[in-house]
Every structure is written in C-alpha cells, then in structure tokens.
Amino acid sequence: MKLTRIAKIGAIGAVAALALTACASNESSGSTEPTDGAASLAGNLVGAGASSQEVAIQTWSTGFQTANPDVTVDYDPSGSGTGRESFLAGAVNFAGSDRAFKTDEIEEGTFGACAADTPIIEIPAYISPIAIVFNLEGVDSLNLDATTLASIFTGEITNWNDEAIAADNPDATLPDLAISPVHRADKSGTTGNFTDYLSATAPDVWTYESVEEWPISSGEAATGTSGVIDAVSGGNGTIGYADASRAGDLGTVAIKVGDEFVPYSPEAAAAVVDVSPLEDGRDAGDLAVSIDRTTTEAGVYPLILISYLIACEQYEDANTAALVKGFFEYAVSSEGQQAAADAAGSAPMSSELEAKAAAAVDLIVTD
C-alpha cells in the first residue's frame, strides 16, 4: 500500500488535481509500503456503523494493517444509525453510514470524536447495489417495476401470482402462494436508501417518504443485513432487500428503469453515481451524493446505497488523526477500491470521484 501524503493547499479543486495524479501513481506502482520511507503507524483505530460495509472494511483493514503491523482496526457493524450516534458521542474514531449526515444534523450536532469547531469529512467509499432478494421455489429471477415493488412491501400485493407480477414475468411459473416481505427491524441506512427509492419512483403507493426505521407493521422484521438474508433464506415465498454482496444463491429482481428491466451489477450502480450531483451547501470534504433515483439512462441501476466513511478534519490526538487518515487513504485508493470490489462485489469509484475523495481525506490534520 502506498499512503499518499499530498501537501494541503487552499483550493479543493487544486487538491483534487494532485490527488488524481497520486491515484494514477498508486495504481501503477502496486506498492503496499508507506510513502517516502515513513515509519509505520501504530495504535488502535475504532469505528462502528453500517453492516453493508463490513466486508469492505475487513478488506481495507487487512491491507492497511499489512503495511502497518502495529495497527489494529476494530469495526462494529452495529448499523448506520448506531455508528453515527457513536461518532457524535465520541465513542469511536470514525463511522460507517449508508447515508451522510443531514445538513441540519451537522449544524445542530456536537461531534464528540472531533476537536472543537472542526468540520467533518464524509467519503462515499463504498458503492453497492441494493438487491431485492427472494426465495421462491423454481424461480431464480423476476422483473418488478417500482409500483409493484412498493405494493408488495406495503402489503397491497399479497400473492405471488398477482396479475401485476405475472404481467412482467410471462415466462415464470408463479405459485398461488402468499408473499412474506422481510424488512429491517433496526434503524438502517439500507432501509433509508430502499425507502428513498420507493418514495422517488412510486410516491402514490409508498407514501412514507425516505425513512431509516421501517414505518409500517406489515411483514417480518429482521435485525441487520445478516438477519434479513437469514429470514429470506429460511422461508418459501419470502422477499427482502439487502446489500447485493450478501445475495448469495437467492433469487434476485431486475427493476424497471425507463423501458427496460435492469438487473443489479457493480457497473450499473457506479453508472448512477456518475450521473448524480454532489449535494449543495456542504464543506469541501463533505462529499454527500444526491442519488438520481428517477434516472432513465440506459443500463443504470438506481436502487443503490452509498456507504460513507465519516471522520473529523481535526482530532484532539494527532496519532488518532494519522491512523484515520492512513486508513481512509487506503480505502479510497485504486488498490483499496479494487480490493473491496473483489471481496464484496462493490463498485469502485470512478477516477473523478476517487480524486475528490483523496482530496477530502487530505484535509485531515495530522500535526
């Protein structure tokens, strides 16, 4: 691993240009050694948050610790909401979250992990499709439009041979069997992204807006990504939503985008990010993406989650800052992004986004 140390300069655009050059250098060298003969880091880095990132963070931890054998990285995949709350309370050094902090949360919050009056950085380091997974004997894949999908999860469509499902799946043998929808029991960024998609694409059916806590009592509740996958796997006629890296052998849904049904893939997920703008009114290192859920671009899959790595621009302890910065540098590097893609099936950031992410990480003050 080559941990790039870009000199901090005032303009974020100029930093981004330097970061892009550094990314190209990293990719060509393939080195796993610290830059310029710098001493390896040491200490314990603690994070918590999104379970969707768990495999990626394990992968990044391995790469980072290989270059810095005196470092340990502990990450609790307790959920996005818990991760943000722990970061606010100062209980962890960094958080993982399937959504960025909202601007009003930033304005009103006191970030206990950070030095006083310092901005936070939010890096869209993990980009992944959310898979609609199901377990239906004899059926491996289905086409569902947003209205049908919303109707299933609100309990308006209750049987697998419903005419709305059959109309888009003429070649599937759909049984006369009750649908058992499964949702997250805990506060979840995956739920937030799923309901954001439903709210944007089927607002007449999904009237509960974008929420991280499941708003209705229908269906089965399961804790964490693993809980949803276990619940769907353990029944016949079940359907749920989860980070696509955990779909395994379950049946999956192609969702309707424009006039075509698009199955999930890392490439289709990355394509949505590239057509989505960054949110306005954010600090230079706060790279919150406004996902375009209603795009009709060919070949894109807008039911995605972007899971953020969240840190402080400045910490009270310089060693903590160095650990966070080194870990984040590896996570957003070409090497780190490819390692996560290989392990978790995520979509590596585009070169443009990678440069912005590297520039944001460089804002962390280590002296």
C-alpha positions in Angstrom: 0.0 0.0 0.0 1.3 3.4 -0.9 -0.1 6.0 1.5 0.0 9.3 -0.4 0.9 12.5 1.5 -0.4 15.3 -0.6 0.5 18.8 0.5 -2.6 20.6 1.8 -3.4 23.7 -0.3 -6.3 26.0 0.0 -8.4 25.3 -3.1 -10.1 21.9 -3.1 -10.1 21.8 -6.9 -6.3 22.0 -6.9 -6.0 19.4 -4.3 -8.3 17.1 -6.3 -6.0 17.5 -9.3 -3.0 16.5 -7.2 -5.0 13.6 -5.8 -5.8 12.3 -9.2 -2.1 12.2 -10.1 -1.4 10.4 -6.9 -4.1 7.8 -7.7 -2.5 7.1 -11.0 0.8 6.7 -9.3 -0.6 4.3 -6.8 -2.3 2.2 -9.4 0.9 1.8 -11.4 3.2 1.0 -8.5 1.0 -1.6 -6.7 3.2 -0.9 -3.6 2.0 -1.9 -0.2 4.7 0.1 1.6 4.4 3.5 3.3 5.4 6.5 1.2 8.9 8.0 1.3 10.2 5.6 3.9 7.8 6.9 6.5 7.6 4.9 9.7 4.7 2.6 10.1 1.8 3.8 12.2 0.9 2.2 15.5 -2.2 2.1 17.7 -5.8 1.0 17.8 -8.4 2.5 15.4 -12.0 2.1 16.4 -15.1 2.5 14.1 -18.7 1.5 14.1 -21.7 1.7 11.8 -23.1 0.2 8.6 -23.2 -3.5 8.3 -23.2 -3.1 4.5 -19.6 -2.0 4.6 -18.5 -4.9 6.9 -16.7 -7.0 4.3 -15.1 -4.0 2.6 -13.9 -2.6 5.9 -12.4 -6.0 6.8 -10.6 -6.0 3.5 -9.3 -2.4 3.9 -8.2 -3.3 7.5 -6.2 -6.2 6.2 -4.4 -4.1 3.6 -3.8 -1.2 6.0 -2.5 -3.5 8.7 -0.2 -5.3 6.3 1.6 -2.1 5.7 1.3 -1.1 9.4 1.6 -4.3 11.5 1.4 -2.3 14.8 -2.1 -1.1 14.0 -5.3 -2.8 14.9 -8.7 -1.8 13.3 -11.8 -2.6 15.3 -15.1 -2.1 13.5 -18.5 -2.9 15.0 -21.2 -3.4 12.2 -23.9 -2.2 14.5 -25.9 -0.3 11.9 -25.7 3.2 10.3 -27.8 4.9 12.9 -25.7 3.5 15.8 -22.5 4.3 14.0 -23.5 8.0 13.6 -24.7 8.2 17.2 -21.4 6.7 18.4 -19.4 9.2 16.4 -21.4 12.0 17.7 -20.8 10.8 21.3 -17.1 10.4 20.7 -17.2 6.7 21.3 -15.5 5.8 18.0 -12.8 7.4 15.8 -14.8 7.1 12.6 -18.2 5.9 11.5 -19.6 4.0 8.5 -23.0 5.1 7.4 -25.4 4.3 4.5 -26.3 7.9 4.4 -24.4 11.1 5.0 -25.3 13.3 8.0 -28.1 15.8 7.0 -27.1 19.4 7.0 -29.3 20.2 9.9 -27.8 17.4 11.9 -24.3 18.8 11.3 -25.4 22.3 12.2 -27.1 21.1 15.4 -24.7 18.3 16.4 -21.7 18.3 18.6 -19.2 15.7 17.3 -17.5 14.3 20.3 -15.0 12.4 18.2 -13.6 15.7 16.8 -11.7 18.7 18.0 -13.9 21.6 18.8 -15.4 23.5 15.9 -13.9 21.4 13.2 -15.7 20.2 10.1 -16.3 16.6 9.3 -15.5 14.7 6.1 -17.8 12.2 4.5 -16.4 9.9 1.8 -18.6 7.8 -0.5 -16.1 5.0 -0.2 -18.5 2.0 -0.7 -20.9 2.0 -3.6 -23.2 -1.1 -3.9 -26.5 -2.1 -5.4 -29.3 -3.0 -3.0 -30.5 -6.3 -4.2 -34.2 -7.3 -3.9 -33.8 -10.9 -2.9 -36.5 -13.6 -2.7 -36.9 -17.3 -2.1 -39.5 -18.8 -4.4 -39.2 -22.5 -5.4 -38.5 -22.8 -9.1 -37.9 -19.1 -9.8 -34.4 -17.6 -9.9 -35.1 -14.1 -11.2 -38.1 -11.7 -11.7 -38.8 -8.4 -13.2 -40.6 -5.9 -11.0 -41.4 -2.2 -11.6 -41.3 0.3 -8.7 -45.1 0.4 -8.3 -45.3 -3.4 -8.0 -42.3 -3.5 -5.6 -43.8 -0.8 -3.4 -47.2 -2.6 -3.4 -45.5 -5.8 -2.2 -43.8 -4.0 0.7 -46.9 -2.0 1.8 -49.0 -5.2 1.8 -51.2 -4.2 -1.1 -50.0 -7.1 -3.2 -50.1 -10.3 -1.2 -49.8 -13.2 -3.5 -47.0 -14.3 -5.9 -49.4 -15.0 -8.8 -50.8 -11.5 -8.6 -51.6 -10.1 -12.1 -49.1 -7.2 -11.7 -46.2 -9.6 -11.1 -47.4 -12.0 -13.8 -47.7 -9.3 -16.4 -43.9 -8.5 -16.3 -42.9 -12.2 -15.9 -44.8 -14.1 -18.6 -42.3 -16.9 -18.7 -42.2 -17.5 -14.9 -44.3 -20.2 -13.2 -45.7 -18.1 -10.3 -47.3 -20.2 -7.5 -50.5 -19.4 -5.7 -48.6 -18.6 -2.5 -48.6 -15.8 0.0 -45.8 -13.2 -0.2 -43.8 -12.8 3.0 -41.9 -9.5 2.8 -39.0 -9.1 5.2 -37.7 -5.7 6.4 -35.0 -4.4 8.7 -36.0 -4.3 12.4 -33.2 -1.9 13.3 -32.5 1.6 12.2 -30.8 1.1 8.9 -29.2 3.1 6.1 -30.1 0.3 3.8 -33.7 0.8 4.7 -33.2 4.6 4.2 -31.9 4.0 0.7 -34.6 1.5 -0.2 -37.4 3.7 1.0 -35.8 6.7 -0.7 -36.0 4.7 -4.0 -39.7 3.8 -3.4 -40.6 7.3 -2.4 -39.0 8.8 -5.5 -40.2 6.2 -8.0 -43.6 5.1 -6.6 -44.9 8.0 -4.5 -48.5 7.2 -5.0 -48.0 3.8 -3.4 -45.1 4.4 -1.0 -46.4 7.4 1.0 -44.0 7.1 3.9 -41.1 9.1 2.4 -37.5 8.1 2.9 -37.0 6.7 6.4 -34.4 4.6 8.2 -36.8 2.9 10.5 -39.5 0.7 8.8 -42.7 2.7 9.1 -45.4 0.1 8.9 -46.2 -3.1 10.8 -46.7 -5.5 7.8 -44.2 -8.2 7.1 -41.4 -9.8 9.1 -38.7 -7.8 10.8 -35.1 -9.0 11.0 -32.1 -7.4 12.6 -29.1 -6.4 10.4 -28.2 -7.5 6.8 -27.5 -11.0 8.0 -30.9 -11.2 9.7 -32.7 -10.2 6.5 -30.7 -12.7 4.4 -31.4 -15.5 7.0 -35.1 -14.7 7.1 -35.5 -14.7 3.4 -33.4 -17.9 3.0 -35.3 -19.7 5.7 -38.8 -19.4 4.1 -40.6 -20.1 0.9 -42.3 -17.1 -0.6 -40.2 -14.6 1.2 -38.8 -11.3 -0.3 -36.5 -8.7 1.2 -33.8 -6.1 0.5 -30.1 -6.2 1.3 -26.7 -5.1 0.2 -26.1 -7.1 -3.0 -22.8 -8.6 -1.7 -24.9 -10.8 0.5 -27.4 -12.0 -2.1 -25.7 -15.4 -2.5 -27.9 -18.0 -4.1 -31.2 -16.3 -3.5 -33.4 -15.2 -6.4 -33.0 -11.5 -7.4 -35.1 -8.9 -9.1 -34.4 -6.7 -12.1 -36.0 -3.3 -11.6 -37.6 -1.2 -14.3 -35.6 1.8 -15.5 -37.1 3.7 -18.4 -38.4 1.0 -20.7 -36.1 -1.8 -19.7 -35.6 -4.1 -16.7 -32.1 -3.8 -15.3 -30.5 -6.4 -13.0 -28.1 -5.2 -10.3 -24.4 -5.1 -11.0 -21.5 -3.1 -9.7 -21.1 -1.4 -13.1 -24.8 -0.3 -13.2 -24.5 1.0 -9.7 -21.4 3.0 -10.5 -23.1 4.5 -13.5 -25.8 6.1 -11.3 -23.3 7.8 -9.1 -21.6 9.3 -12.2 -24.9 10.9 -13.3 -25.7 12.1 -9.7 -24.5 15.5 -8.4 -22.9 16.3 -5.0 -25.3 18.0 -2.6 -25.0 21.8 -2.3 -24.2 23.6 0.9 -21.5 21.2 2.2 -18.0 21.7 3.4 -15.2 20.9 0.9 -14.5 17.5 2.5 -18.2 16.5 2.8 -18.9 14.6 -0.4 -22.6 13.8 0.1 -24.1 12.5 -3.2 -27.6 13.3 -4.3 -28.6 10.0 -5.9 -30.7 10.3 -9.0 -33.3 7.6 -8.3 -35.5 8.5 -11.2 -33.0 8.5 -14.0 -34.0 6.7 -17.2 -30.4 6.4 -18.5 -29.8 3.0 -20.2 -28.0 0.4 -18.2 -28.1 2.1 -14.8 -29.4 0.6 -11.5 -30.7 3.4 -9.3 -31.5 1.2 -6.3 -28.1 1.6 -4.7 -26.6 2.5 -1.4 -23.6 4.7 -1.0 -22.0 4.0 2.3 -19.8 6.7 3.7 -16.7 6.7 5.8 -17.1 9.6 8.2 -14.2 11.3 10.1 -13.1 14.6 11.5 -10.9 17.1 9.8 -9.1 17.6 13.1 -8.8 15.3 16.2 -7.6 16.2 19.7 -5.0 13.4 19.4 -2.5 13.6 16.5 -1.9 9.8 16.4 -5.6 9.1 16.0 -5.7 11.6 13.1 -2.8 9.8 11.5 -4.5 6.4 11.9 -7.8 7.6 10.4 -6.1 9.4 7.6 -3.9 6.4 6.7 -6.8 4.0 6.8 -9.0 6.3 4.7 -6.2 6.9 2.2 -6.0 3.2 1.6 -9.8 2.7 1.4 -10.2 5.4 -1.4 -7.1 4.4 -3.3 -7.4 2.4 -6.5 -5.9 -0.5 -4.7 -8.3 -0.3 -1.8 -11.3 0.2 -4.0 -10.4 -2.8 -6.2 -9.8 -5.0 -3.1 -13.3 -4.2 -1.8 -14.8 -4.8 -5.2 -13.1 -8.3 -5.3 -14.2 -9.2 -1.8 -17.6 -7.6 -1.5 -18.8 -7.0 -5.1 -18.9 -3.2 -4.6 -18.4 -0.7 -7.4 -15.1 1.0 -7.4 -15.3 4.8 -7.5 -14.7 6.5 -10.8 -11.4 8.2 -11.3 -13.1 11.6 -10.9 -14.7 10.7 -7.6 -11.6 8.9 -6.4 -9.7 12.2 -6.8 -12.3 14.2 -4.9 -12.2 11.6 -2.1 -8.4 11.6 -1.9 -8.5 15.4 -1.7 -11.1 15.3 1.1 -9.1 12.8 3.1 -6.0 15.0 2.8 -7.9 17.7 4.7 -7.4 15.6 7.9 -4.9 17.4 10.0 -2.1 15.2 11.5 0.2 17.7 13.1 
